Amino acid sequence: MTALTYRYVALTDTGLRRSTNQDSGYASDRLLVIADGMGGAAAGDLASSEAMHIIRQLDRDLDVDALDALEQSVKLANARLGELIRKDPSVEGMGTTLEVMLWDGEKFAVAHLGDSRAYRLREGTLAQISTDHTFVQSLVDEGKISPAEARVHPHRSLLLRALLGRDDNSADLSWLQPRLGDRYLLCSDGLTDMVTDDVIQQALAAETIDMAATELVRLALEAGGVDNVTVVIAEFVEKGTDPDEHLSSFDGQPQLVGAAAGQARPRTGAAASGSDPSPSFDPEELRYAPRPPGRRRWLRWTAAVLVVAGILTAAGGYAYSWSQDQYYVGAQDGEVVVFKGVDAKIPGLTLSHVDEATGIQLTSLSDFQRQEIEDGVEASSKIDALRTVADLDVATPTPTPTPTPTKKATPRATRTTAKSTAADVAWLR
C-alpha cells in the first residue's frame, strides 16, 4: 500500500449578516477540525473556541489508539463547556457542533456531532460522509421527506444533538480510510445552507485546495452569506512528496481560524456583553437555548380559568385572541399532534384546533409519555411544541418470529418489541 500524507488549508468568513464569527476551524498534518458555535447572545463563539482549544491538543504524537484519544478529547471538551456554564449561568444555552478527523499515519479517526459536515471528493465524485443530527434528517431517514425537500424544510435547522456541556449527547465515532488523490472537506452549515452539493463538487475539484477553499467561501457569500462560513480541506498525496510552495500549508504550520484564533476566553456577567452589538433578536439563540423547566398541569387549568373570566368580561375578545396564540402537544385519533389554542373544555366554545400532525402514533410511546401527551403538554410557542415532539422517545417496532402452529395450538396474539432511541433536545435556528 502506498504511504500517504495530505496537504491542508483552513479558511473562514464572518458572512454578510453577522458581526462576529462563532465558527472555529483548524488544519494541520495530523488534525482537521470544524466547530460551529451556536447560542447567539449565549456565547456561541466561546463554545466553539473553548472546544477547539481542547480538541487541538490531539495534534501531537499519541501513544494510544487514535479513536480512543479522540473520544476522550470530545468528552473533555464537553466537560469544559459544562464547567463554564456552571461558573457563569448567563452562558447557559451555548453549544457547538464538531467535525474532527485525526490522522494516525494510515487512516482517520472521525468524530461527528451536529450538522457541520464532512465530504469526500474521490475520482471526481462527491459524497457526504457524515449524517446530520437534525430533525429533518430524521424525517429523510424515515422516508417521510426527500433530501430535496429537507433543504427547504422550515425546521431544517432544528438540531437533535450537539456539544452542550451535558452528558446526554455523544459524538458518532468511526474510522475512515483515504486513498491517493482524495480530497476531504469539513464545513459549517454556513456553506451547505447556501450552496448545493453539485456546486460544492465543482468548486472542490479546483486546481488546488487553496483555490477550492476560496471558491467555496465566495460561493456561500454570493448566495447570501447569512451565516459564518468555514471550510477545512485536505488533499492526499504520496508520503515524501515535496511541499507545494504555492499552497498555504507549504510551511507545515497549523492553521487556526475563526473564533478560536481570536483566543476567546470565559467571560463574566451578562453573556450579551460578548455578542453582536445589535439589540435585535438573534435566531441563533433558539438553536441551543436551554429547555425551560417542565410545565405542570395546573398551569393549563389556570390559563383556562383566565380565558373563561375574560370571556365573561368586557375583555373577553382580548382573552380569546390571546388563547389562540398558545400551543400545546396532545393526542387526536391515536396520533401525537400540535394544537393551537389552550387545552380547556368549555361548553359551546372551541378553544383549540390541530395546527400540525406529527405522524407519531401514541402506541409507539411509553405508557408514561403516552399519558402525558393524552393529558396535554403546554408550550409557550409552536417552536416549543416542536421541541417537545422532538424530545419524545419513539419506539421502532421490531418484528418477532411467528410461532409455527400445531394442531392443538390456539391462535394467540403476537407481540412486537420496541427499542427506543433518545431524541435529544433540539432547537430552532
N, C-alpha and C positions, 0 to 999 in steps of 0.2 A: 504494500500500500504506500502511495506517495505521501511523504510527510508534508503537512500543511501548516501555514500560518495565515494571518489576514492583515489587510490594511484597513484603516478605520477613519471615520470622521463623525463629528457631532456638531449640530447646528440648531439654533433656536431663534424664534422671533416672538415678541410680545403680542403681535397681532394688531389689528386696526381698531379694535373697540375696547381694549384694556390698557390700563396704565401701569400694571405690574405683571411680571411673569411668574406664574406659580408652577411652571414646569421646571424640572431639572433633568439634565442629560449628562452621560459620562461615556467615554470611549477610550480604551487602551488595548494593548496587545493581549490582555488577559480577560478583560471585563467590559461588557456593554450593558448600559442601564438607562431606562426611562422611568421617571416618577412624575406623574401628573397630579400636582397638589390641588385639592378642592376644599371648598368651605367658605369662599368669599371673605367676608369680614372675620370669619373664624380662623384665619391664618393658614390658607392652603399653601402659601409659599413656605411657611415654617414647616409644615408637614412634609413636603417633598424634599426640602433641603436637609432636614434632620434625618429622614430615612436614607437619603443619598450619602450623607456623611458616614453612616454606619455600613451600608452596603458596599461602598467603595473600599472599605478596609480589606475586602477579599482580594484586592489587586496586589497579590504577593504570592510567593511560593507557599503552597499548602502541604501539610504533612498528613492530611486526612482526605477522605473521599470528597470530591468537589460538590456533589449533590447534597451530602450531609452538611458540608460547610455552608452552602447556600441556604438550606433550610434553617439552620441555626441563625444565620445572619438576618434573615427575614423576621424571625421571632424577636431578635434583639431590637430591630428597627421598630417593630410593633410595640414592644415594651417601652421604648424611648418615647413614642407618642403618648402612650398611657401615662407615663411619668410627667410629661409636660402638661397634660390635661389636668392631672391631679394638683399640680402646683399652681396652675392658672386656669380656673374653670371658664374664663372668658373665651378660651380657645376650644371649648367643647364643641364637637361637630367637625373639626378639621380632619382631613384624611388624605390619602394619596393612593393612586394606582401604582403598580410596579410591573415592570417587564425587565427581566435580568437574564443575561447569558454569561456564564462563567466558563472559560476555556481551560481544559486540563491538559492541553497538548495534543489531544486526539479527537475530542468531542466536546460539545457544550452541555453543561448542566443548566437547566432552564427553570425559572420561577415566573409565574404569571398570576396577577391579581388585579381585577378591574377591567377597564375597557381600553387601556393602551394596547397596541397590537404589535405582533411580530409577523413579518412576511419573509418569504424566501423567493428569490428570482433564480431559477435553475433552467439553463438552456432556453432562455427567453420566455419562460412561463412563470407567472406569478402565482404563489399560493399563500393564503393566510394560514399560519401555523399556530396561532393562538385562538382561543374561543372566548368571546366577550362574556363577562359576568354581568349581563344586563337582563332586564325584564323582557325586552323584545327578542333577545337571542333565545331565551327560554321558549318563547312563542314559535320561533323558527324551528327549534329542535323538536317541538311537539307537532310540527306540521300545520300550525294554525295560520301562519302568515309566511310569505316568501321573503327571501333576502332583499328583494327589491322593495317590498312593502316595509320592511324593517328600516330602511334608510330614511323613509319619510313618516314613520310612525310618530304620533305626538308624544309618546313616552319613551322614545329611543334612548334617552339619557338616564333612565331610571336604573341605577346600579343595584345589584344584589350582593356583591362582595367588593371589599376594598380594605386597605390597611387603615384601621381606625383607632388603634390603641386598645383594642379589646381582644378577648381570647376566642371569639366565635367566628373569626374569618381567617382561613388558612389559604396559602397560595397553592396553585397547581404546580407540581414538580415533575420534571421529565428530563430525558436525555435527548440530544439532537446530534445527528452525525452529518457534518457538512461534506461537500465534495469540492474538488478543484473547480474554480470558476463561479461557485455560488456567491450570490450577494444576499445579505440579510439586512432587513430594515426593521428597526424598532421605532415606533412613533406614538405620539399622543393623539387624542381624538380631535385635536385642532387641525390635523391633516385629514383624517379619514371622514370627518363630518363634512369637509369641504370638497374633497377630491375622490372620485370613484376609483375602484381597483384597476380598471382599464387604463386610466390616466397615470396612476401610480406605476403600473408595469412599464409604460412607455418611458416615464421620467427616470425610473430606477435603472433602466438599461443605457443611460447616458455613457459617454466615452469614459469618464472617470467617476468615482464615487463622490468626489468633491463637487463635480458638476451636477450629479444626481441630487445631492443634498440641497444645493442652491435652487435647483429647478423645482423640487418638491415644495420647499418653503414658498417660493414665488407663486406657484400654482394655488396654494392654500390662501395666500393673501389676495390674489386676483379674484378668487371665488368668494371673497367677503371677509376673510380673516377675523371671524367673530370671536376666536379664542386664541390663546397661546398655541404656537405650533412648534414642535420639537422633533427632530429626526436624528437617529444614530444609524450609521450604515457600516457594514463590514464586507470586505471582498476577499475571498480565499485564493491564495496563490501558493506555489510550491515554497516550502521552507528553504531559506537560503537565497531567495530571490532578492536582488538588490532593491533597496528602497527607491521609490519614485520621487525625485526631488521636486516634482510639480504638485505633489499632494501635501495636504496639511499635516499628515502623520509622518512625514519624512524624518522629523527629528526624534520620533519614537516617544514623545512625551504624551501623557494622558491629556484628554480634552474634557474639561468640565464646563458646562454651560447652564444658563438659566438661573433659577433661584439659588441653587447651591453654590454657584460661582460667586454670588453676592455675599456668601457667608452669612446667611440669615441665621439669627440666633434667638433663643427664647426671649419673649417679651413679657412685660408685666402690665397690669391694668387692663383696660378695655382692648379687646382684640382689634377693634376698628382702628386703633392707632397705627396699625401696620397694614391696613387695607387700602383700597383705592380711595382717593380723596373725595370722589363724588359721593354725595349723600343719597343718591338714588339706590333703590333696592338691587342687590346683586343676585341673580338667579343661581349662581354657584353655591350660595349658602344652603339651598334646599337639597343639593345632591348628597351632602353628608351631614345635614342638620340632625342634631340629637333627637331621638324619638321622645315625645312628651310622655309624662307618666300615664299609666293606664287609666282610662276613664271609668268611673264607677256608674253603676246602673242608676243611682239616684239623680245623677246629672240629667239623664234623659227625662226623668219624670219632672224635674224642676223646670226644664225647658218646656215641657208640655203644659204645666200649670201656668207658666208665663204667657204661652200662646193663648190659652183659654181666657186668662184675665184680660189680655189685650183685645181679644175679640169682643169681650163684654163691655169694653170701654170705648171712648171716642178714638183711642189709638189703635183700635182693632186692625185697621188696614195696615198700619205700620208693622204691627206684630206679625201679621200673616206674611207680609213681604219678607220680614226677617227670617221666618221659618223656612221659606222657600230658598234661602241661601245656605241652608245647612245640609249636611250629608251624613249618612251612616251606612254601614255594611250590614245587610240582613239576608234573609232567605225568601225565595219565591219559587214555587213549583219544584222544590228539591234542588235548587241551584243557588250558589252564592251570587248576590247582585249588589250593586251600589245604588242606594236610594238617594234622591234629592228631596229634602224636607226633614221633618222630625218624626221620630217613631212614637207616635201618640195616637190613640184611638178616641176620636170624638164623634159621637153620633151626628150624621148629616154633614160631616166636613172631612174632606180628604186632605191630609197634611203632608203626604209624601207620594212619590211615584218613582218607578225604576228609571235610573239615569244611564246605567251601563251594566250589561250582563257580562259575567266573567268566564262562563263556561265551566266553572268548577262545581262539581256535584257535591252535595252535602255528604253523600255516602263515602267520599274519598277522604273525609276529615276524621280526626279522632273524636271520640264521644265528647270530650271536654270542649274542643274547638267548635264542634257542631252545635252544642248547646249555646255557646257564646254567640255564634252567628244567628241562631234562631231567636235569641233574646235581643239581638241588635247591638252593634258596636258603633258608638258615636265617632264622628270625625269632624275636625274643625274646617275641613275643606275637601274638595274632591281629591286633591293630591294626597291628603292624609288618609282618605278612604282607600286609595290605591296602594298606599304603603301597607295598610292593614291586610289587604288581599295578598300582596307580595310576601307578607310575613307568615302566611298560612303554611302549615306542613301538609302538603297534598300527597296522599298515598298513591303509589303507582301499582296497579294490580299485577300480580304475578300468578299466572295460572298454575294450579296443582294438577298432577296426573289424575285422570278419571279412573276409579277402580274398575277392574274387569268384573262384570256382573256374573253371578252364578244363578242356578235355577231357583234357589230359595232366597236369593237376595231381595231385599225390599228396597225400592228406589229411595235414595237419600240425597239431600241437597249437598252439593259440594261447596266448599268454602274457598275463597281466594285470600291470599295474604298480601299485605301491602308493606312496602319498605319506604318509610318516609325519608325524604331528604330535606334538610333545613333550608328554607328560603330566607336569606338574611335581609336585614333592614335595607331598604333601597330608597334612594332619594332622587327627586327630580331636579334636573339642572335648570 
